[in-house]
Amino acid sequence: MSSATKTLDLLSYFSTLRPEIGLSQLCRLARRDKATTYRHMQALEEAGFVEKNPLNKCYRLGPALLQLAQTRELTVPRKLGAQTPLVELANATGETAHVTVLSGNTVYPLASVESPTHSIRAIMDNHAFPLHATASGMCALAFGPEALQDVALENMPSFTQNTVTNQSDLLSSIRRARATGFGTANGSFEADVQGVAAPLFDQTGLFAGSVSVASVATRFTPTLARCVQQNLILASRNITRNWGGHIPDFIESAWAKPISPSNELEAAS
């Protein structure tokens, strides 16, 4: 990893739940020494990517990122095209809905709408989604570039007892996603969360990201699973259309198959 990559990687530790980070905390999170971390943060501060809170001296994201985010959305519109379908998906399922985008070998969060129904709900606050352990990641592996499989196989940490950690199980999950048109994660990233995702495509005709529903596992009954499938299909079609793309015929064919024991999504008992 180059020095520039290590510097920019520090930005990934900021989130809505962790908007400000002190230098010592950042060292622990990044597992780096203080001198190196300070030098990298100085570079980010000079570029306007971070700034210091004058009251507590903690770092927070800087104004330069806002300009970059606005430029990105204007030139490669994604968030606006996903927002209305996401709200509709969350309302229809009662669960948290979110969209991720694939950039290089990484699945990044784009937008989310929390469950409008339940006080106990899945919270999307990841700076990236593991390819082998999340529904969004499984969609990327099943419908994105084939080279992603090699990337996933090189880095398969275990997050829960349900995490896929070997090649055979990963390839089986990918085949299942291609056969059904959905990526799934049955407590494989967070033990109490069931995730289901459908692929998204843009004007290039290539896989661009995923739209997902994340449910507390104990609520994920067969009835909810069918509801999630049906509404993910609608959301995927709408977002893909808004992004200038179309759903490939083989995925539409998978979605058209009647719900049966062979393609019904796994539900919590």
C-alpha positions in Angstrom: 0.0 0.0 0.0 1.5 3.3 -1.1 1.9 6.3 1.3 -0.9 8.2 -0.6 -3.2 5.2 -0.2 -2.5 4.9 3.5 -3.1 8.6 3.9 -6.5 8.6 2.1 -7.5 5.3 3.9 -7.7 7.3 7.2 -10.8 9.0 5.8 -12.7 5.7 5.9 -12.8 5.7 9.7 -15.1 8.7 9.9 -18.8 8.0 9.9 -22.1 9.4 11.1 -21.6 7.6 14.4 -18.0 8.7 14.6 -17.9 12.1 13.1 -14.9 13.3 15.1 -11.8 11.3 16.0 -8.8 12.2 18.1 -5.3 11.3 17.0 -4.8 8.6 19.6 -8.1 6.9 18.8 -7.3 7.1 15.1 -4.0 5.4 15.7 -5.8 2.5 17.5 -8.4 2.2 14.7 -5.8 2.2 11.9 -3.3 0.2 13.9 -0.5 2.7 13.1 2.1 4.6 15.1 1.4 8.1 16.2 4.1 9.9 14.2 3.0 8.4 10.9 -0.7 8.9 11.6 0.0 12.6 12.5 2.0 13.1 9.4 -0.8 11.7 7.2 -3.5 13.7 9.0 -1.4 16.9 8.5 -1.4 16.2 4.7 -5.1 15.7 4.7 -5.7 18.8 6.7 -3.5 20.9 4.3 -5.6 19.6 1.4 -8.9 20.5 3.2 -10.0 16.8 3.5 -10.1 17.1 7.3 -10.1 19.9 9.8 -9.7 20.1 13.6 -12.5 21.0 15.9 -11.1 24.1 17.7 -12.7 23.1 21.0 -11.5 19.5 21.4 -8.8 19.3 18.7 -10.4 16.2 17.3 -10.3 15.7 13.5 -13.5 15.8 11.4 -14.1 15.7 7.7 -13.2 18.9 5.9 -15.0 21.1 3.3 -13.0 19.9 0.3 -14.8 16.6 0.5 -18.2 18.4 0.2 -17.1 19.9 -3.1 -15.8 16.6 -4.4 -19.1 14.9 -3.3 -21.1 17.5 -5.1 -19.0 17.2 -8.3 -19.3 13.4 -8.2 -23.1 13.5 -7.9 -23.4 16.1 -10.7 -21.1 14.2 -13.1 -22.0 10.6 -12.1 -25.5 10.9 -10.5 -26.2 8.0 -8.3 -27.7 9.2 -5.0 -30.6 11.2 -6.4 -31.7 8.3 -8.6 -31.7 5.9 -5.7 -33.5 8.0 -3.1 -37.2 7.6 -4.0 -37.0 3.9 -4.7 -35.1 3.4 -1.3 -37.9 5.2 0.6 -40.5 3.1 -1.2 -38.5 -0.1 -0.4 -38.2 0.7 3.3 -41.9 1.6 3.5 -43.0 -1.6 1.7 -40.8 -4.0 3.8 -40.7 -2.1 7.1 -37.0 -2.7 7.2 -33.8 -0.7 6.6 -33.0 -0.3 2.9 -29.7 0.8 1.4 -27.7 1.2 -1.8 -24.0 0.4 -2.3 -21.8 1.1 -5.3 -18.8 -0.8 -6.6 -15.6 1.2 -7.1 -12.5 -0.9 -8.1 -12.5 -3.9 -5.8 -14.5 -2.2 -3.0 -18.2 -2.0 -2.2 -19.0 1.4 -0.7 -22.2 2.7 0.9 -24.1 5.3 -1.1 -27.5 5.9 0.7 -29.7 4.3 3.3 -33.2 4.7 4.7 -33.7 3.2 8.2 -36.8 1.1 9.1 -39.8 3.3 9.4 -41.6 0.7 11.5 -39.3 -0.8 14.1 -37.4 0.8 16.9 -34.9 -2.1 16.8 -33.5 -2.1 13.3 -30.4 -2.6 11.3 -28.1 0.4 11.1 -26.0 0.9 8.0 -22.8 2.6 9.2 -20.0 0.7 7.4 -17.3 2.5 5.4 -17.1 -0.5 3.1 -18.9 -3.9 2.8 -16.9 -7.2 2.8 -17.3 -9.1 -0.5 -17.6 -12.5 1.2 -19.8 -11.6 4.2 -22.5 -9.2 3.0 -25.5 -9.4 0.6 -24.1 -6.4 -1.3 -20.7 -8.0 -1.5 -22.3 -11.3 -2.7 -24.1 -9.4 -5.5 -20.8 -7.9 -6.6 -19.2 -11.3 -6.7 -22.1 -12.8 -8.6 -22.8 -10.1 -11.1 -19.7 -7.9 -11.2 -16.2 -8.5 -12.6 -14.9 -12.1 -12.3 -11.6 -10.8 -10.9 -13.5 -9.9 -7.7 -13.6 -13.6 -6.8 -9.9 -13.7 -6.5 -9.9 -10.5 -4.4 -12.5 -12.1 -2.0 -10.6 -15.4 -1.7 -7.5 -13.5 -0.6 -9.2 -11.8 2.3 -12.0 -13.8 4.0 -11.9 -12.9 7.7 -14.5 -14.4 10.0 -17.0 -12.0 11.5 -19.5 -14.5 12.9 -20.0 -18.3 13.1 -21.9 -18.0 9.8 -19.2 -16.2 7.8 -18.1 -18.0 4.6 -14.4 -18.6 5.0 -13.5 -21.2 2.4 -13.5 -21.3 -1.4 -16.1 -24.1 -1.8 -18.7 -22.3 0.3 -18.0 -18.9 -1.4 -18.5 -20.4 -4.9 -21.7 -22.1 -3.7 -23.0 -18.8 -2.5 -22.1 -17.1 -5.7 -23.9 -19.8 -7.7 -27.0 -19.4 -5.6 -27.0 -15.6 -6.1 -26.8 -16.1 -9.9 -29.5 -18.7 -9.9 -32.0 -16.6 -7.8 -30.9 -13.0 -8.8 -30.3 -12.1 -5.1 -27.3 -11.9 -2.9 -27.9 -13.0 0.7 -26.1 -12.8 4.0 -27.6 -14.9 6.8 -25.9 -13.4 9.9 -22.5 -13.6 8.2 -21.4 -10.1 8.9 -23.5 -9.2 11.9 -24.9 -12.2 13.7 -28.4 -10.7 14.3 -28.9 -9.2 10.8 -30.3 -10.9 7.7 -29.4 -9.2 4.4 -30.8 -9.5 0.9 -29.6 -7.6 -2.1 -30.4 -7.2 -5.8 -27.9 -6.0 -8.4 -27.9 -2.5 -10.1 -26.6 -1.6 -13.5 -25.8 1.7 -15.2 -25.5 3.2 -18.7 -22.4 1.1 -19.4 -24.5 -2.1 -19.1 -22.2 -3.3 -16.3 -22.8 -4.0 -12.7 -22.7 -0.8 -10.7 -23.9 -1.6 -7.2 -26.7 -3.2 -5.2 -29.9 -2.3 -3.5 -30.4 -4.2 -0.2 -32.7 -4.8 2.7 -31.3 -5.4 6.1 -33.6 -7.0 8.7 -33.2 -8.1 12.3 -32.9 -11.8 11.8 -35.6 -12.8 14.2 -38.1 -10.9 12.1 -37.1 -12.4 8.8 -39.9 -14.9 8.3 -40.7 -16.6 5.0 -43.5 -14.1 4.5 -41.1 -11.2 4.9 -38.6 -12.9 2.7 -41.1 -13.0 -0.2 -42.1 -9.4 0.4 -38.4 -8.4 0.4 -37.8 -10.2 -2.9 -40.7 -8.7 -4.6 -39.9 -5.1 -3.6 -36.2 -5.5 -4.2 -37.0 -6.4 -7.8 -39.0 -3.2 -8.2 -36.4 -1.1 -6.5 -33.6 -2.6 -8.7 -35.5 -2.0 -11.9 -36.3 1.6 -10.9 -32.8 2.6 -9.7 -31.2 0.9 -12.7 -33.5 2.8 -15.0 -32.7 6.0 -13.2 -29.0 5.3 -13.7 -29.5 4.8 -17.4 -29.1 1.0 -17.4 -31.2 -2.1 -17.8 -31.5 -5.4 -16.0 -29.9 -8.3 -18.0 -32.3 -10.9 -19.3 -30.8 -13.8 -17.3 -31.5 -11.9 -14.0 -35.1 -11.1 -15.1 -35.5 -14.8 -15.9 -34.2 -15.7 -12.4 -36.6 -13.3 -10.8 -39.5 -14.7 -12.9 -39.2 -18.2 -11.4 -41.9 -19.0 -8.9 -40.9 -19.0 -5.3 -40.0 -22.6 -4.4 -37.9 -24.4 -1.8 -35.0 -24.3 -4.2 -34.9 -20.5 -4.6 -36.7 -19.2 -1.6 -34.5 -17.0 0.6 -33.3 -18.4 3.9 -35.4 -17.1 6.8 -34.6 -17.1 10.5 -36.3 -19.8 12.5 
